[in-house]
Amino acid sequence: MISKMKKYTFLVFHRDYDTFLTQLRDLGVVHITEKAAGLIEDNEDLQAALQHEDELRHLLAQGAPDQLIQERTAVEERIAAAHEAAKQAAVWGEFDAARIEALKEAGYTLRFFQCSSKSFEEGWGIKVNEKEGKTYFVAVSECSENSDYSELPVTEIAQPEKSEKQWLQEVEHLNGLLAASNARIEAWQKANIEDIKAQLVEARQQIDWQRVQLSTDKLAEGALCLIEGFCPIDKEPALNEMLESAQVYYEAEEPSKEDNTPIELKNNFYTRLFEPITRLYSLPNYAEIDPTPFFAPFFMLFFGLCLGDGGYGLVVLLAGLAVILKAPKLKEWGWLGVFMGITTMVVGILTGMFFGINLEEVAILAPVKQYFITETNATVHFMGGAYHPMMVFAILIGIFQILFAMGFKVVKITLRDGFKYAAYDCAWLVALVTLIVWFALAGSLNTIGLYTIYGILGLCALFILFYKDPDRKILLLNLGGGLWGTYNMVSGLLGDVLSYIRLFALGLAGGILGNVFNALALQAGGALPGWIGWLPTLLILVFGHSLNFALCLISSVVHPMRLTFVEFYKNAGFEGGGKEYKPFKK
């Protein structure tokens, strides 16, 4: 839910201004209303403070000044280059570059070549090494001669500066330099890192102070300072107590529609776990209802349907518990994993899938196999066709969520603007529910029931066609808007409902792929003797299920988000654009 806010206006004498701001910051409950972005962001002093903050964050992130980091990077690059040079020199064996230079002074030149081992001929030069299908050889000639190898299938290589042994000695020397560089960085961190953190906190507070000052209106030639802000009503008593003793005039009122009232989400433990998903798209505005509690159960169910395997759900559950125990700062994400894992386990067990194993085919589970929700046990026959029960369930849950979202929209508009502005959407909701009832009870309705349905649909049609915009008085304009709205609604609903079939398709695809990896593992292991056959079986199972789990996990997050942000938000009339409540505080 969205916390209720009160809008406060403070009028302060200029001599008491700094004292009042300090009291306001110490209390830390008022979100100050900022002026237009350009008036603040264009301020040179604020820009300098923001740049200083970025520099401190950069310094804290990399852990040392640029000079020390660049010094270490240069040594690391030299080590990598020396390793590569040692690798290239290894094929030439041990040699002394100084002796090669002495040969040049004596009138002889050494040229280094490589070619395919199949094409090498003894007359080309002295064979030095053969490795991975390539032959490495050296051609010796007098400096006055210029042997032409351009017609031969060979590649000339630059003379190595050092032998492999010499390069590795260079690496040892460089590793010593790297250790010294790391020691200097660690010493700098011990001496400065806490001070940098303190500077960053001070810089952040200074920026907040400057933003508040820039958001203050100066009146009466600077004698009076006017500040506006918002405070959650549950924190009002502390604010009012402070204001009674402060040298300030203030007024408190309900926020208007024109105010950009900040948003503070205040939900229970379960719903709060899904708030990051809400923020990922947009916070609701103050005139809306927080959608988080209403899409959270659907999102959890959709995740379970997409992942669809009880074994994978167990992995998610254990991962969530590990995060809770080992990383307390991320415990809310861990609890989210626990709930998602439990849902997936329930879905997987009900549909008879556990790490790609079809539980319906397990001999020990034969007494209960008729209870699994599978095509064998619960095929849905409809209009001459046979359908998988989970596909039917996916469509039904989709229809239910869409109708629920439409009802959510009706309630939201009614609370905000009055029922007459929600009548059009309410008519569509009633018409759709009536059509579903008519369809479900086809053949069993008596005359009274049938005419009742006709009457409800007729009344809904009048609102749909002639009451789309209650402020529009011209009948033909309303009729045109109603017809266009009807076209959009019918075409949009069809696409929305079909989107939910992916819940079934993704779960089915993951189960099939997991089953395929199981079959491949058993076949690979069965083709080898028992004492070693377990190894390929284990490797295929680990690799295959890791790959399948990763793919299924991606789809199990992405598609529920799509259903939430597109289908649910669209039919719920979600507007968004809310600005998060960030009180002025230390």
C-alpha positions, 0 to 999 in steps of 0.5 A: 500500500501507499503511505498517506502523506501530508503536505507541509509549507514552512515559512522561516526567517532568514536568520533561523534558516540554517538552524531550522534546516539542521533540525529538519535534517536531524529529524529525517522525515520530510521529503523536500519538494525540489524545483524544476530539474534545470534550476538545480542541475545547472547550478555550478556549485552543485555540479562541483559537489556532484563531481567531487562525489563521483570522484570519491565513489570512483576512488572507493570502487577501484580501491586506490588512486589512479597512479597506483592502479595504472602501475599495477595494470602495467606490471600485469600487462608485462606479465601477460606479454612475457607468458605469451612470449615464453609460449612462442619461444618454447618451440625453439628450445634453449638458445642464447640470443647473444650467440645469435648476434655473434653469428651475425657479426661473423657473417651468418644470418639465422632465419626462423620458419614454420610450416606444415609437417607434411610439407617440410623438406630437409633441404629447407633448413635445420629442423628444430621442433615439431609440435601439433602438426607444425614443423619449426626450422632455422635456415642459416646463410651468409649475410651476403646471400639472400635466399628466397623462401617466398615460393615455399609454403612456409611462414617466417617468424621474427627471431625470439628475443629470449629463450623460454627459460629466460622469459620465465625468469622475467615472469618471476621478476615481474611477479615480485614487482606485482607483489610490491605494487599490491602491497603499496595498494593495501597500505594505501587502503589501510591508511585512507579507505575509512577516511574516503568513506567518511568524505563520501558521506559528508559529500552526500550530506552536503549535496542534499543540503545544497539541493534543499537550499536551491529548492527554497524560495526567498521572499520579502527581499530574502528576509523570509525562506519558503520550503515545501515538503511531504511527511508520512502521516505516521511520522507527523507527531514527531514532526509537529513536536519539533515544529512547536519548539522551532522558530517557524510558521507552517501549514499542513494540508492534504496533497492535491492532484497537481502535487508531485507527492512522493511515494512510500510503499508500506507492505507486509513481509510477503508483499515487500519481497516483490517491491523490487519488481514494482520499482523495476517498471515504475512506482505508482503515482499518489492517486493510484493503488499500489499494485504490488500486493495484487500481482505478487501471488500471480507472479509467484504462480507464474514463476512456478508454472514456467519453471515447472520442475519440482527438482529445480524448485528444490534448487531455488529453495535451497539457494534462497535458504543459503542466501538468508543464512550466508548473506544477511544483507540480501535476505529479502531476495533469499526469502523471495527465492524460498517462496518461488522455490516452494511454488515450483516444487508444488507445481512440479510434484502436481504435474509429475516432473522432478529433475526431468523424471516423469513421476508417472512412470516411476514404479514405486509411485504407481499407487498414486500416479492417477493423482498427477495432473498430466495428459494421461490422467486429466485430458480436457475434452472441449468442442471435439478436441483434446487438450493438456490440462495445464494448457487449459489451466494457463488460459483460465488463470490468464482470463482470471487475472485479466478480469481481476485487473479490470476490477482493480481498474474500476475500484481505482478510478471510482476511489479517485474520480467517482463511479461515473468515470469507471462506468465504462470499464465496469460495463466491460467487466460485467459484460465479460463475466456475463458472457463467461457465465452464459458460455459455462451454463450453455444448455442449462439455462431456463428462459428467465436466466437467458433473458436476464443475461440478454438484459445485462449484456444490453445494458452493458452495451449501452454504457460501452457504446455511449458512455466511454467519456462521461464528460463528452455531451455529443452522442455521435462522438461518444458512439465513435469512441465506444466503437473504437474502444470496442475494437481495441478491447476485443482484439487486445483481449484475444492477444492478452489471453493467448500470451498466458499459453506460454506459461504451459509451453515454457514449463513443458519445454523445460520438462521435455529437455530435462527428460532428454538429458536423462535419457542421453546420460543413461544411454552414454553410461550403459554403453560403457563397463559399469566401473566407468559408465557412471562418469559420462552419466554424471557429466551429462546429467550435471551439464545438461540439467545446469544448462536446462535450469539456467534457460528455464530460470531466465524464462521463469523470470522474464515471462512473468514480468511480461505478463505483469507489466504488459497484460496486468498493468495494461488492463489495470490502467496502471499509470506509474510515474511516482517519485520515491519518498526520500526524506532530507536526513543525515 
